Amino acid sequence: MKIVAGGTSAWAVACVALLIARLAGADVHTWWIVMCASGFVLGLLGVRYCTRRRNAIARDKAAANPG
């Protein structure tokens, strides 16, 4: 989970940095920004998946060991 969250935050930071550079007049290709935004969105989906999976595993362990 920490690795997925770290990667997601890295994509977000890269996207913000590229947007700032583009506003400052740097030659930033549009597909770079789209790639960073896509990485961020997919990372959010990955964080959600990992969280739900962790909760399901804990729930199954609790159901298997009621004591």
C-alpha positions as CSV (number, residue, x, y, z in Angstrom):
1,M,0.0,0.0,0.0
2,K,2.8,2.4,0.9
3,I,4.5,1.8,-2.5
4,V,1.3,2.4,-4.4
5,A,0.6,5.6,-2.4
6,G,4.2,6.8,-2.9
7,G,4.0,6.2,-6.7
8,T,0.6,8.0,-6.8
9,S,2.0,11.0,-5.0
10,A,5.0,11.0,-7.3
11,W,2.8,11.2,-10.4
12,A,0.8,14.0,-8.8
13,V,3.9,16.0,-8.0
14,A,5.2,15.5,-11.6
15,C,1.9,16.6,-13.0
16,V,1.9,19.8,-10.9
17,A,5.5,20.5,-11.8
18,L,4.8,20.1,-15.5
19,L,1.7,22.3,-15.3
20,I,3.7,25.0,-13.5
21,A,6.5,24.7,-16.1
22,R,4.0,25.0,-18.9
23,L,2.5,28.1,-17.4
24,A,6.0,29.6,-17.0
25,G,6.5,29.2,-20.7
26,A,8.6,26.0,-20.9
27,D,8.2,23.7,-23.9
28,V,6.2,21.0,-22.2
29,H,4.5,18.4,-24.4
30,T,0.8,17.8,-23.7
31,W,1.2,14.1,-23.7
32,W,3.6,14.4,-20.7
33,I,0.9,16.0,-18.7
34,V,-1.7,13.5,-19.8
35,M,0.7,10.7,-18.9
36,C,1.2,12.1,-15.3
37,A,-2.5,12.6,-14.9
38,S,-3.2,9.1,-16.0
39,G,-0.6,7.7,-13.6
40,F,-2.2,9.6,-10.8
41,V,-5.7,8.4,-11.6
42,L,-4.6,4.8,-12.0
43,G,-2.6,5.2,-8.7
44,L,-5.8,6.3,-6.9
45,L,-7.5,3.2,-8.2
46,G,-4.6,1.1,-7.0
47,V,-4.8,2.6,-3.5
48,R,-8.5,1.9,-3.4
49,Y,-7.9,-1.7,-4.5
50,C,-5.1,-2.3,-1.9
51,T,-7.3,-0.8,0.9
52,R,-10.3,-2.9,0.0
53,R,-8.1,-6.0,-0.3
54,R,-6.5,-5.4,3.0
55,N,-9.9,-4.9,4.7
56,A,-11.2,-8.1,3.1
57,I,-8.3,-10.1,4.3
58,A,-8.7,-8.8,7.8
59,R,-12.4,-9.5,7.7
60,D,-11.8,-13.1,6.5
61,K,-9.3,-13.7,9.3
62,A,-11.7,-12.4,11.9
63,A,-14.5,-14.6,10.6
64,A,-12.2,-17.7,10.6
65,N,-11.0,-17.0,14.2
66,P,-14.0,-15.9,16.2
67,G,-12.3,-16.3,19.5
